[in-house]
């Protein structure tokens, strides 16, 4: 007889603590009991709901079981059944980029697109130790003053440019958001923000260890505070939290070696040779490879035979196969998993504002260089339209002058001073299915203009190499028209 039972759900921890105190319950309330019960499923004839009862009755026994299974036997996936919801408050935008590198966690961040930020910012410990606090704070305040002034100039501009939307009071928040999202290009990565984070114990342990290994004092402090907030809740599932030599030393040593192997004169020669979007590699014969995967998934033939057949398909047969793949696709349908057999790799040059959105596509492989003022800055078109480009660029030059001074004395913390307009190079690899997801969200008319421009360029370049695989890849707003064009009889 089939049963589906609710074993647990997210409950506010303050409520749990309050109920625990009022009930006088002696045993710990911990997600470790669920992990222990689920770990025993494979070796016990008892039903899983009874295993949960047993684990709750003997919490210490459950903890011993977890330690043995997770750390002695190496079945780390057991720790994934223990899940935490974490409030993260008062961290810098720079640190958020490190926190959100962890793929298998969930994040919701205070948005600079929708919220007008105050003048709160992080002063890095490294800056204070270098005796540069005053210079740092002065620059940040100049940036914040310009940000608020720019917003006041952009807000009426946005309303004037969109009279039909402005006529409806319900659109006020939307239009103000457009002004905020362009004004934010003036503020620094030191700006304080907050986020909600959901993480399981296995990824929490990894996060603690990796952040403890970073050279930034703020990252190490965050690791300490995160451990302090969770260690009493699930001690049997979180053990290895200290920085390792692998995490701490590998990256700095690679930087040194890269500096030796890449001649400096070549770096100087390359300074002006970059484009914002460049598709550097893709699966050869991508449409044929996608077709082979479709044939394999839809038959009982070997992959080798499917590859050979796909290679011999006529243009008409290829088009017919892909029309069958996409004909019944609707706006929110995910592309078939077979498309994951086609890979793309891009070199991108993006603003910090754009990267803040791009990094959320965590299933992709995203390798980012440090922010580099020599790559220039991204200036929102609206800043030019309201006549503030000259002041904007003057602020950028002043910021970079202070950045250079800090770079000499506190190189690890210099990036805190750079703004959302400053740029970095990114190497991004993903498959065609993920490009569908990226395009739906980021090439849509409602997407922020910076990442929309980037995504549209990525899609254009990819379509030249795999037109059939990407025949229905577009923003949400363009899906209906594209579908009608591809299937006029539907």
C-alpha positions as CSV (number, residue, x, y, z in Angstrom):
1,X,0.0,0.0,0.0
2,X,1.4,3.3,-1.1
3,X,2.1,6.0,1.6
4,X,3.4,9.5,1.3
5,X,4.1,11.1,4.7
6,X,5.4,14.6,5.5
7,X,8.6,14.0,7.4
8,X,9.6,17.6,8.0
9,X,9.3,21.2,6.7
10,X,10.8,24.6,7.1
11,X,9.8,26.1,10.4
12,X,11.1,29.4,11.8
13,X,13.9,28.6,14.3
14,X,12.7,31.2,16.8
15,X,9.4,29.3,16.9
16,X,11.1,26.0,17.4
17,X,13.2,27.4,20.3
18,X,10.1,29.0,21.8
19,X,8.1,25.8,21.7
20,X,11.1,23.9,23.0
21,X,11.4,26.2,26.0
22,X,7.7,26.2,26.8
23,X,7.3,22.4,26.5
24,X,10.1,21.6,28.8
25,X,11.3,18.9,26.4
26,X,14.7,17.6,27.4
27,X,15.9,16.2,24.1
28,X,17.4,18.3,21.3
29,X,15.3,19.3,18.4
30,X,17.6,18.7,15.4
31,X,17.4,17.7,11.7
32,X,20.1,15.1,12.6
33,X,17.3,12.6,13.5
34,X,15.9,12.7,9.9
35,X,19.4,12.1,8.5
36,X,19.9,9.2,10.8
37,X,16.5,7.7,10.0
38,X,17.1,8.0,6.3
39,X,20.6,6.5,6.6
40,X,19.1,3.4,8.1
41,X,16.6,2.8,5.3
42,X,19.0,0.7,3.3
43,X,19.8,-1.7,6.1
44,X,16.6,-1.9,8.2
45,X,13.4,-3.8,7.5
46,X,11.4,-1.2,9.6
47,X,9.3,1.4,7.9
48,X,10.9,4.8,7.5
49,X,8.4,6.6,9.7
50,X,9.2,4.2,12.5
51,X,12.9,4.8,12.0
52,X,12.2,8.5,12.5
53,X,10.4,7.7,15.7
54,X,13.4,5.7,16.9
55,X,15.8,8.4,16.0
56,X,13.9,11.1,17.9
57,X,13.7,8.9,21.0
58,X,17.5,8.4,21.0
59,X,19.1,11.6,19.7
60,X,22.6,10.7,20.9
61,X,22.4,7.3,19.3
62,X,21.2,9.0,16.1
63,X,24.2,11.3,16.3
64,X,26.7,8.4,16.7
65,X,25.1,6.7,13.8
66,X,25.5,9.9,11.6
67,X,29.2,10.3,12.6
68,X,29.9,6.7,11.7
69,X,28.0,6.7,8.4
70,X,29.0,10.2,7.2
71,X,32.6,10.4,8.4
72,X,33.8,6.8,8.9
73,X,31.9,5.0,6.1
74,X,32.0,8.1,3.8
75,X,28.4,8.3,2.9
76,X,28.3,12.1,2.9
77,X,25.0,12.3,1.0
78,X,23.2,11.4,4.4
79,X,24.1,14.9,5.6
80,X,22.1,16.4,2.7
81,X,18.9,15.5,4.5
82,X,19.6,18.1,7.2
83,X,18.7,21.5,5.9
84,X,19.2,25.0,7.4
85,X,17.7,28.4,6.6
86,X,20.2,31.1,7.3
87,X,19.7,34.9,7.6
88,X,22.8,36.6,6.3
89,X,22.8,40.3,7.3
90,X,25.4,43.1,6.9
91,X,27.8,41.5,4.4
92,X,29.4,43.2,1.5
93,X,28.5,42.6,-2.1
94,X,32.0,41.4,-2.7
95,X,31.6,38.6,0.0
96,X,28.2,37.6,-1.5
97,X,30.0,36.7,-4.7
98,X,32.0,34.2,-2.7
99,X,29.0,32.9,-0.7
100,X,26.9,32.3,-3.8
101,X,29.6,30.2,-5.6
102,X,28.2,27.1,-3.9
103,X,25.9,25.5,-6.5
104,X,23.6,23.3,-4.4
105,X,22.3,26.0,-2.1
106,X,19.5,28.5,-2.5
107,X,19.8,32.3,-2.2
108,X,17.5,35.2,-2.2
109,X,19.4,38.5,-2.1
110,X,18.3,42.1,-1.4
111,X,18.1,43.5,-4.8
112,X,19.8,46.8,-5.9
113,X,17.3,46.8,-8.8
114,X,14.3,47.2,-6.5
115,X,15.6,48.7,-3.2
116,X,17.2,52.1,-2.8
117,X,20.2,51.4,-0.7
118,X,21.3,53.5,2.2
119,X,24.8,54.5,2.9
120,X,25.8,51.4,4.8
121,X,29.0,49.7,3.7
122,X,31.7,47.4,5.0
123,X,35.1,48.7,6.0
124,X,37.5,45.8,5.4
125,X,39.9,44.9,8.2
126,X,42.7,44.9,5.7
127,X,42.1,48.6,4.9
128,X,42.1,49.6,8.5
129,X,45.4,47.7,9.2
130,X,46.9,49.4,6.2
131,X,46.0,52.8,7.7
132,X,43.8,53.7,4.7
133,X,40.4,53.8,6.4
134,X,39.9,57.5,5.9
135,X,40.7,57.4,2.2
136,X,38.5,54.4,1.7
137,X,35.5,55.9,3.6
138,X,35.8,59.2,1.8
139,X,35.6,57.5,-1.6
140,X,32.7,55.3,-0.7
141,X,30.8,58.3,0.6
142,X,31.5,60.2,-2.7
143,X,30.1,57.1,-4.6
144,X,27.0,57.0,-2.4
145,X,26.3,60.7,-2.7
146,X,26.5,60.4,-6.4
147,X,24.3,57.3,-6.4
148,X,21.5,59.1,-4.5
149,X,21.9,62.2,-6.7
150,X,21.9,60.1,-9.8
151,X,18.7,58.3,-8.8
152,X,17.0,61.6,-8.2
153,X,17.9,62.6,-11.8
154,X,17.1,59.3,-13.3
155,X,13.7,58.8,-11.7
156,X,11.8,61.7,-13.5
157,X,13.7,60.8,-16.7
158,X,12.3,57.2,-16.6
159,X,8.8,58.5,-15.9
160,X,9.0,60.9,-18.8
161,X,10.4,58.2,-21.2
162,X,7.5,55.9,-20.3
163,X,4.3,58.1,-20.2
164,X,1.9,55.2,-20.8
165,X,3.3,53.2,-17.9
166,X,3.6,56.3,-15.7
167,X,-0.1,57.1,-16.2
168,X,-0.9,54.1,-14.1
169,X,0.1,54.5,-10.4
170,X,0.4,50.7,-10.1
171,X,3.6,51.0,-12.3
172,X,5.3,53.4,-10.0
173,X,7.5,50.8,-8.3
174,X,8.5,49.3,-11.6
175,X,9.6,52.6,-13.0
176,X,11.4,53.6,-9.9
177,X,13.2,50.3,-10.1
178,X,14.5,51.1,-13.5
179,X,16.0,54.3,-12.1
180,X,17.5,52.4,-9.1
181,X,19.1,49.7,-11.3
182,X,21.0,52.2,-13.4
183,X,22.0,54.4,-10.4
184,X,23.5,51.4,-8.7
185,X,26.4,51.3,-11.2
186,X,28.0,54.1,-9.1
187,X,28.1,52.2,-5.8
188,X,30.9,49.9,-4.5
189,X,31.3,46.2,-3.9
190,X,31.7,47.3,-0.2
191,X,28.0,48.1,-0.1
192,X,26.2,46.2,2.7
193,X,23.4,43.8,1.7
194,X,21.5,40.8,3.1
195,X,20.2,37.5,1.9
196,X,18.3,34.4,2.8
197,X,20.2,31.2,2.3
198,X,19.0,27.6,2.4
199,X,21.8,25.0,2.7
200,X,22.1,21.3,3.6
201,X,24.7,20.1,6.2
202,X,27.0,18.7,3.6
203,X,27.3,21.9,1.6
204,X,27.3,23.9,4.8
205,X,30.5,22.1,5.9
206,X,32.1,22.7,2.5
207,X,31.1,26.4,2.7
208,X,32.6,26.8,6.2
209,X,35.9,25.3,5.1
210,X,36.2,27.1,1.8
211,X,35.4,30.5,3.2
212,X,37.8,30.0,6.1
213,X,40.5,29.5,3.5
214,X,40.0,32.8,1.7
215,X,42.4,35.7,2.3
216,X,39.6,38.2,3.0
217,X,39.1,38.8,6.7
218,X,35.3,39.3,6.1
219,X,35.1,35.8,4.6
220,X,36.8,34.2,7.5
221,X,34.6,36.1,10.0
222,X,31.5,35.0,8.1
223,X,32.7,31.3,8.3
224,X,33.2,31.7,12.1
225,X,29.7,33.2,12.6
226,X,28.0,30.7,10.3
227,X,29.6,27.8,12.3
228,X,28.6,29.4,15.6
229,X,25.0,29.7,14.4
230,X,24.7,26.0,13.4
231,X,27.2,23.9,15.3
232,X,24.9,23.1,18.2
233,X,22.1,22.1,15.9
234,X,23.8,19.3,13.9
235,X,27.2,18.5,15.5
236,X,27.2,15.0,14.1
237,X,27.1,16.2,10.5
238,X,29.6,19.1,10.5
239,X,33.1,18.2,11.4
240,X,35.7,19.5,8.9
241,X,35.4,23.3,9.1
242,X,38.9,24.5,9.2
243,X,40.9,25.9,6.3
244,X,42.9,23.3,4.4
245,X,46.2,23.8,2.6
246,X,44.6,22.8,-0.6
247,X,42.0,25.6,-0.4
248,X,44.3,28.1,1.2
249,X,47.5,27.7,-0.9
250,X,46.6,26.3,-4.3
251,X,45.0,29.4,-5.8
252,X,47.8,31.9,-4.7
253,X,50.5,29.5,-6.0
254,X,48.7,29.2,-9.4
255,X,48.5,33.0,-9.6
256,X,52.3,33.1,-9.1
257,X,52.9,30.4,-11.7
258,X,50.5,32.0,-14.2
259,X,52.4,35.3,-13.8
260,X,55.6,33.5,-14.8
261,X,54.1,31.5,-17.6
262,X,52.2,34.4,-19.2
263,X,54.7,37.0,-20.3
264,X,54.0,40.5,-19.1
265,X,54.7,42.0,-22.5
266,X,51.9,39.8,-24.0
267,X,49.5,41.0,-21.3
268,X,50.2,44.6,-22.2
269,X,49.8,43.9,-25.9
270,X,46.4,42.3,-25.1
271,X,45.0,45.2,-23.1
272,X,42.8,46.6,-25.8
273,X,42.0,43.3,-27.5
274,X,38.8,42.1,-26.0
275,X,35.2,41.9,-26.8
276,X,32.3,41.6,-24.4
277,X,31.0,38.3,-25.7
278,X,33.0,35.7,-27.6
279,X,32.0,32.1,-28.2
280,X,35.4,30.4,-27.9
281,X,34.3,26.8,-28.4
282,X,31.3,24.6,-28.9
283,X,30.5,20.9,-29.6
284,X,31.5,20.1,-33.2
285,X,28.5,19.3,-35.3
286,X,26.2,20.3,-32.5
287,X,22.9,19.8,-34.3
288,X,24.0,16.2,-35.3
289,X,25.2,15.5,-31.8
290,X,21.9,16.6,-30.4
291,X,20.0,14.6,-33.0
292,X,22.0,11.5,-32.0
293,X,21.1,12.0,-28.4
294,X,17.4,12.4,-29.3
295,X,17.5,9.2,-31.4
296,X,19.2,7.3,-28.6
297,X,16.7,8.4,-25.9
298,X,13.8,7.5,-28.2
299,X,14.9,4.0,-29.4
300,X,16.6,0.8,-28.2
301,X,19.6,1.3,-30.5
302,X,23.3,1.8,-29.4
303,X,24.6,5.3,-29.2
304,X,27.2,4.5,-31.9
305,X,24.4,3.5,-34.4
306,X,22.4,6.6,-33.4
307,X,25.5,8.8,-34.1
308,X,26.0,7.2,-37.5
309,X,22.4,7.6,-38.5
310,X,22.3,11.2,-37.3
311,X,25.4,11.9,-39.4
312,X,23.5,10.7,-42.5
313,X,20.2,12.5,-41.9
314,X,19.2,14.8,-44.8
315,X,18.4,18.4,-44.1
316,X,14.7,17.7,-44.4
317,X,15.0,14.7,-41.9
318,X,17.0,16.9,-39.5
319,X,14.4,19.6,-39.6
320,X,11.6,17.2,-39.1
321,X,13.3,15.6,-36.1
322,X,13.8,18.9,-34.3
323,X,10.3,20.1,-35.2
324,X,9.1,17.0,-33.4
325,X,11.3,17.9,-30.4
326,X,9.9,21.5,-30.1
327,X,6.4,21.4,-31.7
328,X,4.5,21.0,-28.4
329,X,6.9,23.1,-26.3
330,X,5.1,25.8,-24.3
331,X,6.6,28.9,-22.7
332,X,7.6,27.3,-19.4
333,X,8.5,23.9,-20.6
334,X,12.2,22.9,-20.1
335,X,14.1,21.8,-23.1
336,X,14.7,18.0,-23.4
337,X,17.6,16.7,-21.4
338,X,19.2,15.3,-24.6
339,X,20.3,18.9,-25.4
340,X,22.8,18.7,-22.5
341,X,25.0,16.7,-24.9
342,X,25.9,20.0,-26.6
343,X,28.3,22.3,-24.9
344,X,29.3,25.9,-25.3
345,X,32.1,27.9,-23.8
346,X,32.2,31.8,-23.8
347,X,34.7,34.4,-22.7
348,X,32.7,37.3,-21.4
349,X,33.6,40.8,-20.2
350,X,30.9,41.9,-17.8
351,X,30.2,44.6,-15.3
352,X,29.9,43.7,-11.6
353,X,26.2,44.5,-11.9
354,X,25.8,42.1,-14.8
355,X,27.9,39.4,-13.0
356,X,25.7,39.6,-9.9
357,X,22.9,38.2,-12.1
358,X,25.0,35.9,-14.2
359,X,26.4,34.1,-11.2
360,X,23.0,32.9,-10.3
361,X,23.1,30.4,-13.2
362,X,25.0,28.1,-10.9
363,X,24.6,24.9,-12.9
364,X,27.0,26.5,-15.5
365,X,30.7,26.4,-14.9
366,X,31.7,30.0,-14.2
367,X,35.4,30.9,-13.8
368,X,35.8,34.6,-13.0
369,X,39.0,36.7,-13.0
370,X,39.5,39.6,-10.5
371,X,37.8,42.9,-11.3
372,X,40.2,44.9,-13.5
373,X,39.9,48.7,-14.0
374,X,41.9,48.3,-17.3
375,X,38.8,46.6,-18.8
376,X,36.9,49.9,-18.5
377,X,33.5,50.5,-17.0
378,X,30.0,49.9,-18.2
379,X,28.0,53.2,-18.3
380,X,24.2,52.9,-18.3
381,X,22.7,54.6,-21.4
382,X,20.4,56.5,-19.2
383,X,23.3,58.2,-17.5
384,X,24.3,59.7,-20.8
385,X,20.7,60.7,-21.6
386,X,20.4,62.7,-18.3
387,X,23.8,64.4,-19.0
388,X,25.7,62.8,-16.1
389,X,28.3,60.8,-18.0
390,X,31.1,63.3,-17.4
391,X,30.5,63.3,-13.6
392,X,30.1,59.5,-13.7
393,X,33.4,59.0,-15.4
394,X,35.1,61.5,-13.1
395,X,33.9,59.4,-10.1
396,X,35.2,56.3,-11.8
397,X,38.7,57.9,-12.3
398,X,38.8,59.0,-8.7
399,X,37.7,55.6,-7.5
400,X,40.5,53.9,-9.6
401,X,43.1,56.3,-8.3
402,X,42.3,55.3,-4.7
403,X,42.0,51.7,-5.8
404,X,45.6,51.8,-7.1
405,X,46.8,53.2,-3.8
406,X,45.0,50.5,-1.8
407,X,46.3,47.8,-4.2
408,X,49.8,48.6,-3.1
409,X,49.2,48.3,0.6
410,X,46.2,46.0,0.9
411,X,45.9,44.1,-2.4
412,X,43.3,41.5,-1.2
413,X,40.9,44.2,-0.2
414,X,41.3,46.7,-3.1
415,X,38.3,45.3,-5.0
416,X,35.9,46.5,-2.2
417,X,36.3,50.0,-3.6
418,X,35.4,49.2,-7.2
419,X,31.8,49.8,-8.3
420,X,29.1,47.9,-10.0
421,X,30.2,49.5,-13.3
422,X,33.7,47.9,-13.1
423,X,34.3,44.9,-15.2
424,X,35.9,41.4,-15.1
425,X,36.5,38.6,-17.5
426,X,34.5,35.4,-17.1
427,X,34.9,32.0,-18.7
428,X,31.5,30.4,-18.8
429,X,30.7,26.8,-19.9
430,X,27.2,25.3,-20.1
431,X,25.1,23.1,-22.3
432,X,22.4,24.0,-24.8
433,X,19.6,23.1,-22.4
434,X,21.0,25.6,-19.9
435,X,21.2,28.2,-22.7
436,X,17.5,27.8,-23.1
437,X,17.0,28.5,-19.4
438,X,19.4,31.5,-19.6
439,X,17.7,32.9,-22.6
440,X,14.1,32.6,-21.3
441,X,15.0,34.5,-18.2
442,X,17.7,36.9,-19.4
443,X,16.9,37.7,-23.0
444,X,13.4,38.6,-22.1
445,X,12.2,42.2,-22.3
446,X,11.6,42.3,-18.6
447,X,15.3,41.4,-17.9
448,X,17.8,44.1,-16.8
449,X,19.3,45.7,-19.9
450,X,22.9,44.8,-19.2
451,X,22.5,41.1,-18.9
452,X,19.8,41.1,-21.6
453,X,22.3,42.6,-24.1
454,X,24.8,40.0,-23.0
455,X,22.4,37.0,-23.3
456,X,21.1,38.1,-26.7
457,X,24.7,38.3,-28.0
458,X,25.5,34.9,-26.6
459,X,22.4,33.4,-28.2
460,X,23.1,35.0,-31.6
461,X,26.6,33.6,-31.7
462,X,25.4,30.1,-30.7
463,X,22.6,30.0,-33.2
464,X,25.1,30.3,-36.1
465,X,26.6,27.0,-35.0
466,X,23.5,25.1,-34.0
467,X,20.3,26.6,-35.5
468,X,18.2,23.5,-35.1
469,X,19.2,22.8,-31.5
470,X,18.4,26.4,-30.6
471,X,15.4,26.9,-32.8
472,X,13.1,27.8,-29.9
473,X,15.6,29.5,-27.7
474,X,14.5,33.1,-26.9
475,X,13.3,35.4,-24.1
476,X,9.8,34.6,-22.7
477,X,8.3,37.7,-24.4
478,X,9.4,36.4,-27.8
479,X,8.4,32.8,-27.5
480,X,4.8,33.0,-28.9
481,X,6.0,34.8,-32.1
482,X,8.9,32.4,-32.6
483,X,6.7,29.4,-32.1
484,X,4.2,30.7,-34.6
485,X,7.0,31.3,-37.1
486,X,8.4,27.8,-36.6
487,X,5.0,26.1,-36.7
488,X,2.7,28.3,-38.7
489,X,-0.1,25.7,-38.7
490,X,-0.3,25.4,-34.9
